[in-house]
Amino acid sequence: MSDLMTVKEVADYLKLNYMTVYKLAQKGRIPASKIGGNWRFKKELLDEWIAKQSTVVEGSVLIIDDDPGVREMLSDIISEQRYKVVAVDNGERALEEMERQHFDLVFLDLVLPGMTGPETLAAIKSKDDRVIVAIVTGYGDDPIAMEAMSLGPLLMIRKPFRVDDILEVISIISSAARR
């Protein structure tokens, strides 16, 4: 038997979706080699990668945004900073995730289907008043943003945001965690 695994074999081994493994390989986030136009993986390198992943998690972040592109971009940026990321598309799903685990930081879009951003924020604060919330919005001067800001101290990032904006928020929460 060859010590090289296919994308499907790795997906089964890691219990991930086939496309997730493929995207991780394309982005260079998982040890892989392209041979004859196909991704191949060495099991021992995967095992080392898994061990490193499990020992470096800095905390957990919840992303709430109905735009899949924003969720993916934020997830990529934040997970590269060694945070566990959960991304959902609405307030109701966010509250379900908060029942399952504590989050150190929440990135919250204000315009969501179903519950509004401020409603979601109020529910988040009532569940866990320790969580730091960063509002991510294109409507910084809108009454909805003012309503959200009135709910307590939090951070605001305007869309379109830069990678540095997200890294600055991550830096703020990691300094707060060290205190």
C-alpha positions in Angstrom: 0.0 0.0 0.0 1.3 3.5 -0.9 1.9 5.9 1.9 0.1 8.6 -0.2 -3.5 9.4 0.4 -6.1 10.9 -2.0 -8.4 13.9 -1.1 -11.3 11.4 -0.5 -9.2 9.2 1.8 -8.0 12.3 3.7 -11.6 13.5 4.0 -12.7 10.2 5.4 -9.6 10.1 7.7 -10.2 13.6 9.1 -14.0 13.3 9.0 -14.2 16.4 6.8 -16.1 17.2 3.6 -14.2 16.4 0.4 -14.3 20.0 -0.8 -13.0 21.3 2.6 -9.9 19.1 2.3 -9.5 20.2 -1.4 -9.7 23.9 -0.4 -7.3 23.5 2.5 -4.8 21.9 0.1 -5.2 24.6 -2.5 -4.6 27.3 0.2 -1.6 25.5 1.6 -3.2 25.1 5.0 -2.8 21.4 5.1 0.4 19.4 4.1 -0.2 18.2 0.6 1.6 17.8 -2.7 0.2 18.0 -6.2 1.2 14.9 -8.3 0.0 14.6 -11.8 -2.6 17.3 -11.3 -4.0 15.6 -8.2 -3.5 16.4 -4.5 -1.7 13.7 -2.5 -1.1 13.5 1.3 1.4 11.7 3.5 -0.4 10.2 6.5 2.6 10.9 8.9 2.6 14.6 7.8 -1.2 14.8 8.4 -0.8 13.3 11.9 1.9 15.9 12.7 -0.3 18.7 11.3 -3.2 17.5 13.5 -1.1 17.4 16.6 0.1 21.0 16.0 -3.5 22.1 15.3 -4.8 20.8 18.6 -2.1 22.4 20.7 -2.1 26.0 19.4 -5.7 27.1 19.7 -5.8 30.6 21.3 -9.5 30.8 21.9 -12.8 30.6 20.0 -14.5 33.1 17.8 -18.1 33.2 16.5 -18.8 34.9 13.2 -22.4 35.9 12.4 -22.9 37.2 8.9 -25.4 36.3 6.2 -22.8 36.9 3.4 -21.0 33.6 2.7 -18.0 35.5 1.3 -17.6 37.6 4.4 -17.9 34.5 6.6 -15.3 32.7 4.6 -12.9 35.6 4.6 -13.2 36.2 8.3 -12.9 32.5 9.0 -9.7 32.3 7.0 -8.1 35.4 8.7 -9.1 34.4 12.2 -8.2 30.7 12.0 -4.7 31.7 10.7 -4.3 33.5 14.0 -4.8 30.1 15.8 -8.4 30.6 16.9 -11.2 28.1 16.6 -13.9 29.6 14.4 -17.6 28.9 14.1 -19.4 30.8 11.4 -23.2 31.1 11.1 -25.6 33.0 8.9 -28.2 34.3 11.4 -28.8 35.3 15.0 -30.9 32.2 15.8 -28.1 29.8 14.8 -25.6 32.0 16.7 -27.6 31.6 19.9 -27.7 27.8 19.4 -23.9 27.8 19.1 -23.6 29.9 22.3 -25.6 27.2 24.1 -22.9 24.6 23.1 -19.8 26.6 24.0 -18.2 29.9 25.2 -16.8 32.3 22.6 -14.1 34.8 23.4 -15.0 37.0 20.6 -18.1 37.5 18.3 -18.0 39.3 14.9 -21.6 40.4 14.3 -23.1 41.8 11.1 -26.0 44.2 12.0 -28.2 43.4 9.0 -29.3 39.8 9.3 -32.3 37.7 8.2 -34.7 36.9 11.1 -33.4 38.5 14.3 -31.8 41.9 13.7 -28.2 42.5 14.7 -29.2 44.6 17.7 -31.6 41.8 18.8 -28.9 39.2 18.4 -26.4 41.4 20.3 -28.9 41.8 23.2 -29.4 38.0 23.3 -25.7 37.4 23.2 -25.0 39.8 26.0 -27.8 38.2 28.2 -26.3 34.8 27.6 -22.6 35.8 28.2 -21.7 39.2 29.4 -18.0 38.4 29.2 -17.9 38.0 25.4 -16.3 40.8 23.4 -18.4 41.7 20.4 -17.1 43.4 17.2 -19.8 44.8 15.0 -19.0 44.4 11.3 -21.2 46.7 9.2 -21.4 48.9 6.2 -24.0 51.1 8.0 -21.8 52.8 10.7 -23.9 56.0 10.8 -27.3 54.2 10.5 -29.7 54.1 13.5 -29.3 50.3 13.6 -25.6 50.8 14.4 -26.4 53.5 17.0 -28.9 51.1 18.6 -26.2 48.3 18.7 -23.6 50.6 20.2 -26.0 51.7 22.9 -26.0 48.1 24.2 -22.6 48.3 25.7 -18.9 48.6 25.0 -17.9 46.9 21.8 -15.8 47.4 18.7 -17.0 48.5 15.3 -15.4 47.6 11.9 -16.8 49.1 8.8 -17.3 47.1 5.6 -15.4 46.8 3.4 -12.8 46.0 6.0 -9.1 45.3 5.6 -7.3 42.3 7.0 -5.4 44.7 9.4 -8.8 45.7 10.9 -9.5 42.1 11.8 -6.0 41.5 13.1 -6.3 44.6 15.3 -9.4 43.2 16.9 -7.7 39.9 17.5 -4.8 41.7 19.1 -7.2 43.5 21.4 -8.8 40.4 22.7 -5.6 38.5 23.1 -4.2 41.3 25.2 -7.4 41.4 27.3 -7.1 37.6 27.8 -3.6 37.9 29.1 -4.6 40.4 31.8 
